[in-house]
Amino acid sequence: LKEDYQIVVIGCGAGGGTAAQFAKKTNRKSRITIIEKGQYPQYSKCGIPYTISGIIPKIDDLIEFSEEWFSKQNIELILNANAEQIDIKNKKIFVKKYSEIFEKSFDSLIIATGADPVLPPIKNLKKGNNCIEGVFSVRTLDDAKKISSYIKNKYRVIIVGAGLIGLEMADSLFKRGLKVTIVEVLSDILLNTLDKDMARIVSEKISDEIIIFKNHHVTKVESVNGKLNKVCIKNKITDLEKSIDCDMLIIVTGTKPNIDLAKRIGCKIGLNGGIVISNKSETNISNVYAVGDCTEYSNYVNHKHILTGLGSIVVRQGIAAGINAAGGDYKLLQGVLNTSTSEFFNIQIASVGPTSDNLKDFSVISAKYNGLSLPEYFPNKKRVSVKLLVDEITGNILGAQIVGDNAAFRINTFAAAILGGIHFETFRKLETAYAPPIAPPFDVITLVCDKISIKLSHKK
Ligand SMILES: Cc1cc2nc3c(=O)[nH]c(=O)nc-3n(C[C@H](O)[C@H](O)[C@H](O)COP(=O)(O)OP(=O)(O)OC[C@H]3O[C@@H](n4cnc5c(N)ncnc54)[C@H](O)[C@@H]3O)c2cc1C
């Protein structure tokens, strides 16, 4: 690469920030500029729910890499600057900062524009371009600040969307003393992460603490003096409507990738609406890379494209884009395992691989095992439920889900098994670590394999 090789990164989220860092590490002489339309440098969105509960005392503590940090690394970070247009032929972008427009030339471009929340069609939700007072999304540091300051003196909150973020927010607001209701359009909570039978374990446990309306959607909101005071919901099966008094409505029903700039220069957009990237985080246009929530990539197990929506995946794509854009050579795995975890209301959950609904093209044999986190005789043991999905033809592990203690570390073992193409009968014999206060001699992760084995032998 030439001496003053120029890399421009659009977006300073986890994806863009990581890409810039790795580009610099790969080629110290390269000139790297990050254009970020917001006012903050790289921060952790994943920490937002914990600033609401107060576990993280200061919201600004979520800023992981400051402006000074980028400047020390010799990476130019321009905040409050919106990348408006890309001239791909002449390799430059046009940026608007306040009322000024300037150009930046590049040799390599990394698009890391993330995604924006999608608001479902709810009557009276907006006044002009903005949502009415009392309605919030959960995506940015400013969203966290707004929610946090609005909570004071409010006590009834409705959360729309029972995915991981919805539940993390429910837990945080519950911890702050609010009365929490969740409205979910699907037949149970967490169905993007867990199978229905596993999700039910969680929803049964948490329905002691909060109210959950399943199969419901929000139809309209009502306000007094411009402030939200009622939310109307409808049962999608019975059509019965209900109106609930509330002070806050938090909408976490998913996001839409920011692909406008990429689309305008001819980047291939996939069926899920994300920029399609290769295992080097490249788009179909040479020297243009894309990373993070604006992209889609193949699932390692079923090879279907899925939108990137996990920070764990985003930073790995950032590494690939940064290294490759700066002249290195780095390949991602041929797909994402979608290993994820969370904790709410003292319940840990974790999952890897597609859920059963997304394995329809496979001949799947599954089993569930309810065991204990510690030996039977040890105090404070807790129930751990595990579900395993195995390919009946090859015997390979396709996916696993866990509800219970140490869910993340237990699921990571399954993630390694999927990656290694390990037959479940081999995994069944895995020698897991044992000490009474930590784990039992036979862990639930191998005991569930016994059940698969028995099921298969009955089929023969
Ligand atoms: C509340 C919450 C909790 C989460 N928890 C977890 C978790 O526990 N584990 C996990 O793995 N993942 C989690 N995630 C997901 C994870 O945070 C995201 O996948 C990740 O932050 C996305 O990073 P990104 O860089 O792709 O996008 P973003 O962080 O959205 O960054 C994109 C940036 O691009 C900027 N931008 C967009 N367009 C332009 C433009 N034209 N010009 C200039 N700048 C532009 C935006 O302002 C933005 O700062 C969570 C997400 C949220 C919201």
The ligand as an SDF file (V2000), in Angstrom:
LIG
                    3D

 53 58  0  0  0  0  0  0  0  0999 V2000
  -29.9340   -1.7780   24.5430 C   0  0  0  0  0  0  0  0  0  0  0  0
  -29.0610   -2.7070   23.7630 C   0  0  0  0  0  0  0  0  0  0  0  0
  -28.4740   -3.7940   24.3910 C   0  0  0  0  0  0  0  0  0  0  0  0
  -27.6810   -4.6770   23.6610 C   0  0  0  0  0  0  0  0  0  0  0  0
  -27.1030   -5.7320   24.3030 N   0  0  0  0  0  0  0  0  0  0  0  0
  -26.2920   -6.5690   23.6240 C   0  0  0  0  0  0  0  0  0  0  0  0
  -25.6340   -7.6400   24.2890 C   0  0  0  0  0  0  0  0  0  0  0  0
  -25.7800   -7.8200   25.5020 O   0  0  0  0  0  0  0  0  0  0  0  0
  -24.8330   -8.4500   23.5480 N   0  0  0  0  0  0  0  0  0  0  0  0
  -24.6360   -8.2720   22.2150 C   0  0  0  0  0  0  0  0  0  0  0  0
  -23.8860   -9.0330   21.5890 O   0  0  0  0  0  0  0  0  0  0  0  0
  -25.2260   -7.2500   21.5510 N   0  0  0  0  0  0  0  0  0  0  0  0
  -26.0510   -6.4040   22.2210 C   0  0  0  0  0  0  0  0  0  0  0  0
  -26.6420   -5.3510   21.5650 N   0  0  0  0  0  0  0  0  0  0  0  0
  -26.3990   -5.1660   20.1210 C   0  0  0  0  0  0  0  0  0  0  0  0
  -25.1360   -4.3440   19.8620 C   0  0  0  0  0  0  0  0  0  0  0  0
  -25.0680   -3.2760   20.7520 O   0  0  0  0  0  0  0  0  0  0  0  0
  -25.1390   -3.8510   18.4200 C   0  0  0  0  0  0  0  0  0  0  0  0
  -25.1270   -4.9840   17.5870 O   0  0  0  0  0  0  0  0  0  0  0  0
  -23.9420   -2.9720   18.0990 C   0  0  0  0  0  0  0  0  0  0  0  0
  -23.8050   -1.9240   19.0120 O   0  0  0  0  0  0  0  0  0  0  0  0
  -24.0680   -2.3940   16.7030 C   0  0  0  0  0  0  0  0  0  0  0  0
  -22.9080   -1.6820   16.4050 O   0  0  0  0  0  0  0  0  0  0  0  0
  -22.7590   -0.9570   14.9850 P   0  0  0  0  0  0  0  0  0  0  0  0
  -21.4350   -0.2690   15.0330 O   0  0  0  0  0  0  0  0  0  0  0  0
  -23.0360   -1.8880   13.8810 O   0  0  0  0  0  0  0  0  0  0  0  0
  -23.9600    0.0900   14.9500 O   0  0  0  0  0  0  0  0  0  0  0  0
  -24.2230    1.4100   15.7830 P   0  0  0  0  0  0  0  0  0  0  0  0
  -23.7430    1.2760   17.1730 O   0  0  0  0  0  0  0  0  0  0  0  0
  -25.6450    1.7580   15.5350 O   0  0  0  0  0  0  0  0  0  0  0  0
  -23.2800    2.4860   15.1080 O   0  0  0  0  0  0  0  0  0  0  0  0
  -23.5570    3.0710   13.8820 C   0  0  0  0  0  0  0  0  0  0  0  0
  -23.0940    4.5060   13.9520 C   0  0  0  0  0  0  0  0  0  0  0  0
  -23.1320    5.0560   12.6520 O   0  0  0  0  0  0  0  0  0  0  0  0
  -23.5330    6.4060   12.7520 C   0  0  0  0  0  0  0  0  0  0  0  0
  -24.0400    6.7870   11.4250 N   0  0  0  0  0  0  0  0  0  0  0  0
  -25.0840    6.2530   10.7460 C   0  0  0  0  0  0  0  0  0  0  0  0
  -25.2230    6.8480    9.5480 N   0  0  0  0  0  0  0  0  0  0  0  0
  -24.2480    7.7850    9.4600 C   0  0  0  0  0  0  0  0  0  0  0  0
  -23.8720    8.7230    8.4650 C   0  0  0  0  0  0  0  0  0  0  0  0
  -24.5180    8.8240    7.3020 N   0  0  0  0  0  0  0  0  0  0  0  0
  -22.8190    9.5310    8.7180 N   0  0  0  0  0  0  0  0  0  0  0  0
  -22.1350    9.4580    9.8910 C   0  0  0  0  0  0  0  0  0  0  0  0
  -22.4460    8.5800   10.8670 N   0  0  0  0  0  0  0  0  0  0  0  0
  -23.4830    7.7520   10.6550 C   0  0  0  0  0  0  0  0  0  0  0  0
  -24.5850    6.3840   13.8570 C   0  0  0  0  0  0  0  0  0  0  0  0
  -24.7510    7.6670   14.4350 O   0  0  0  0  0  0  0  0  0  0  0  0
  -24.0030    5.3550   14.8210 C   0  0  0  0  0  0  0  0  0  0  0  0
  -23.2460    5.9540   15.8490 O   0  0  0  0  0  0  0  0  0  0  0  0
  -27.4640   -4.4550   22.2780 C   0  0  0  0  0  0  0  0  0  0  0  0
  -28.0520   -3.3460   21.6370 C   0  0  0  0  0  0  0  0  0  0  0  0
  -28.8390   -2.4790   22.3680 C   0  0  0  0  0  0  0  0  0  0  0  0
  -29.4750   -1.2970   21.6740 C   0  0  0  0  0  0  0  0  0  0  0  0
  1  2  1  0
  2  3  1  0
  2 52  2  0
  3  4  2  0
  4  5  1  0
  4 50  1  0
  5  6  2  0
  6  7  1  0
  6 13  1  0
  7  8  2  0
  7  9  1  0
  9 10  1  0
 10 11  2  0
 10 12  1  0
 12 13  2  0
 13 14  1  0
 14 15  1  0
 14 50  1  0
 15 16  1  0
 16 17  1  0
 16 18  1  0
 18 19  1  0
 18 20  1  0
 20 21  1  0
 20 22  1  0
 22 23  1  0
 23 24  1  0
 24 25  2  0
 24 26  1  0
 24 27  1  0
 27 28  1  0
 28 29  2  0
 28 30  1  0
 28 31  1  0
 31 32  1  0
 32 33  1  0
 33 34  1  0
 33 48  1  0
 34 35  1  0
 35 36  1  0
 35 46  1  0
 36 37  1  0
 36 45  1  0
 37 38  2  0
 38 39  1  0
 39 40  1  0
 39 45  2  0
 40 41  1  0
 40 42  2  0
 42 43  1  0
 43 44  2  0
 44 45  1  0
 46 47  1  0
 46 48  1  0
 48 49  1  0
 50 51  2  0
 51 52  1  0
 52 53  1  0
M  END
$$$$
